[in-house]
Amino acid sequence: MSLSTRLVPLASIVTASVLLAGCGSTNADASGSGRQAVAAFYPLAWVTERVAGDDWEVTNLTQPGGEPHDLELGISQTADLDEADVVVFQHEFQPAVDEAVENVSDAVLVDAEEAVELRSIEEQHEGHEDERSDDEHSEDEHSKDDGHDHGDTDPHFWQDPLLMADMADAVAEGLAEVDADGAATYRANAEELRAELEDLDAEFTEGLAACERDTVVVSHEAFGYLERYGMHFEGIAGLTPDAEPTPAVLAELEELIASEGITTVFSERLASPAMAESLASDTGVETAVLDPIEGPGDDDGATDYVALMQQNLAALQQANGC
């Protein structure tokens, strides 16, 4: 999908009632060009930094170890937005950011929702025989209300390396709107990144081509874009990690684990592992971590998108006998 960017007129700063958290910079040692980009959460910050290069300062609104769904903006983050030349975000993923971007100064906005082709939940499960009825697959039946509304689409596009490449192209065009002289460089950086992401895509295609099992139970539905590699993901919670599953869903998952010979229930790094550990204990299987890559942790683990994706691939191979 082609890039859609827009200019937002100067308006007031977001009210102090949402000014609670701090900010983090992914490229604090920028060369001093004065150009600033702000990205809403880790995958967007990573791709922006790779495309922008050293001449831009790229700030990530979501701190390491923070859950991006629950982000609330602090004073310094709001100031970063107001001073930004380019803001890279995803509409309907972080409500606080959606509100804030309408009040920034004359920044170019690059919206991932417009820049890449998001898929519906139904599309994510195409080609798989449903273990549950359509009603049981609905978000209302799956879990209690979690306070987040992502509409009918799955926002977790960064699980697909090729969509991340599309995002890189969109970011390059957004940066070029601000710095026309650097347009060729940004597009070349995006092209180089696309080649790297295509290699990652090939790793997943080959690595998941011959598995003993193709059904994976995860904490929440953040991995649907990986289904094109032949995997089928069933989330304990819904699209957001703080949702609580209904007893009916838990019972169905227990039956699924037994019938499919599933060996592992996956938790994730930024959310509580309690639901996954409880289900694994009840069914006598192991637990492991599958990273939604919504934000880097605050530990010493991998913080590079490609490395995190490769860790996920290795975890899936081990759990599914690939």
Sequence and secondary structure as in RCSB ss.txt:
>XXXX:A:sequence
MSLSTRLVPLASIVTASVLLAGCGSTNADASGSGRQAVAAFYPLAWVTERVAGDDWEVTNLTQPGGEPHDLELGI
SQTADLDEADVVVFQHEFQPAVDEAVENVSDAVLVDAEEAVELRSIEEQHEGHEDERSDDEHSEDEHSKDDGHDH
GDTDPHFWQDPLLMADMADAVAEGLAEVDADGAATYRANAEELRAELEDLDAEFTEGLAACERDTVVVSHEAFGY
LERYGMHFEGIAGLTPDAEPTPAVLAELEELIASEGITTVFSERLASPAMAESLASDTGVETAVLDPIEGPGDDD
GATDYVALMQQNLAALQQANGC
>XXXX:A:secstr
    EEE        GGG     EES TT  S  EEEEESSHHHHHHHHHHHGGGEEEEESS TT  GGG    H
HHHHHHHH SEEEE TTT HHHHHHHTT  S EEEEHHHHS  EEHHHHTTTS  SS HHHHSHHHHB   S   
TTEE  GGGSHHHHHHHHHHHHHHHHHH GGGHHHHHHHHHHHHHHHHHHHHHHHHHTSS S  EEEESSS  GG
GGGGT EEEESS SSTT  B HHHHHHHHHHHHHHT  EEEE SSS  HHHHHHHHHHT EEEE    SS  SSS
S  SHHHHHHHHHHHHHHHHT 
